[in-house]
Structures are given as structure tokens and as C-alpha cells.
Amino acid sequence: MRGRGLLVACLMLVTTAACSQEAGPSDSLVVRAVGSNKLTIGIRFDQPGLSKRTIDGRYVGFDVDVAKYIASELGVDEDHITWHDSKPSSRETDITSGTTDLMVATYSITEKRKQTVAFAGPYFDTGQDLLVRLRSTDITGPENLNGRKLCAVGGTTSAEQVRDKFAQAVQLVEYPRYQDCVTALLAGQVDAVTTDDVILAGYVAQNPELLRVVGKPFSKEKYGVGLRKDDTEGRTAVARAIQKMISSGEWLASLNRNIGPSGYRIPPPPQVTEQ
């Protein structure tokens, strides 16, 4: 796979000489991948089913599989990927500073973010929902959260959206990671956690006897792969890789393997564009 991806990447360059020259930080993603045979990819380390660092140091999940597939199509072996834990509050900075070459971290495509970075995709369609304790049957949607404590991760807009659109009297609580929110929920310190439903499903799979997703998404989110804003060549290459992953069946196979056990209903593949 790597050899074919490398050949494709080289053919995309203006001259074959570019494949043999050492790439600089301002070069396109394609040139940097070919020139160095390595990539630094931003993911989350704490999202079961999507991207998680295991105790033995492996990286597993759907986002990880997407990142590996794209890297392979760019000619970079899995062993030459450096994984970077990108928190929601630092994703744009991680891209613009060159800390990461790609961002595959449940990164929703928004017009505001497109002012700073570019996106290829989407590679997954999802929606915001609520995670609650299994016995909290009186919470059936965000409108039930007035006077209750709602947890979200700092640097996201999920909790603010609930407050602004559905429950003005909700009490917002922020933690650095989703796992912290889930721990607080299990301990009874908050009443609900909000983010995209596919993220929440991973935590239900870990605690099916204690937690549930309400199951009424109240937003539409499209996950994209983030990269430097003016990298047209890189954006095109990544979009092609995503489309190939979908058409090959690897996209669905990864979702069934990583997300399927939670009982989450896997949506149809998205329409891939370069954004």
C-alpha cells in the first residue's frame, strides 16, 4: 500500500525532483509526506471507539484508522506516524504552527474554523446529544436541563449551544477531557454530558449498565480532516484518500469494528468535498 501511495503522491508533484528534495515546513502536505516519509497527526487520546491510547501504547479507533489510511495514500507507513494529543482548544493552533500536519480529531467543519484552517471531507456525519445516567429517565432532551449541571470539554461550544438554544438556566461545568466529564457524571456531580453522539456512544460501550445516550440529536456536525489553510494540493489528496476509503469498504469496516459494539446506528457515508 505504501509503495502505491508514494507513487501516486510523487505523480501529483510538479516535478519528480520534488520527491527527492527535503521538504520544508511551508511546503504542501503532499511534498512534506514524500520528502520526509513521516507525518505528525493530531488526534484525541481519550475517545473510546474513535481515538484512544491504550495502556500498552497503541492507538486505536475509527479516527485513527482514517488517519492511517490517509497517511498510507500519501506514502507514509504507520510506523512513521507521530501521534499528537490535540485538545479542542488547541486544534487550530496545532495546525497553523506546524505542530501537526493533519488533524483527525472529531473536528467539526465550521465557517469560523475555515477562516483559519482548511478542511478535507467530511469523513463522518454526526449530531450533538446528551449522555446521562441510565436511571435519569426524566432527561429526554436538552430542554430538560434547566437548573441542572451540564458538563462539556473546555474549548468546545457544545454546552453553550444547549444554554443558548434550549435551557437558559442550565449550569455549565467544564473539564479538560471527556473522561473527566463522564467520571463526574458517574459520581453524581453533574447531570449530563454533551458532545457529538458518536463520542458519547463510546462511553456507553464502556459502561452500558450505568449510562445511556438520550438518542435525540439536536445539531448536525460534519467531521473533516484539518490542514493548513492554503494547501490546495494537500486538501485534494486527503479528499481523494477519504473517498477511496469509503468506496473500498474500509470506512464501514472500521466503523463496525470500533463503533458497532456500542449499538450506535452507523450513518451512511458522507458526500466528500475538499471544503
Sequence and secondary structure as in RCSB ss.txt:
>XXXX:A:sequence
MRGRGLLVACLMLVTTAACSQEAGPSDSLVVRAVGSNKLTIGIRFDQPGLSKRTIDGRYVGFDVDVAKYIASELG
VDEDHITWHDSKPSSRETDITSGTTDLMVATYSITEKRKQTVAFAGPYFDTGQDLLVRLRSTDITGPENLNGRKL
CAVGGTTSAEQVRDKFAQAVQLVEYPRYQDCVTALLAGQVDAVTTDDVILAGYVAQNPELLRVVGKPFSKEKYGV
GLRKDDTEGRTAVARAIQKMISSGEWLASLNRNIGPSGYRIPPPPQVTEQ
>XXXX:A:secstr
 HHHHHHHHHHHSSSTHHHHS   TTS HHHHHHHHS EEEEE SEETTTEEE TTS EESHHHHHHHHHHHHTT
  GGGEEEEE  GGGHHHHHHTTS SEE SS B  TTGGGTEEEEEEEEEE EEEEEETT TT  SGGG TTSEE
EEETT SHHHHHHHHT TT EEEEESSHHHHHHHHHTTS SEEEEEHHHHHHHHHH TTTEEE     S EEEEE
EEETT HHHHHHHHHHHHHHHHHTHHHHHHHHHTGGGT         B  
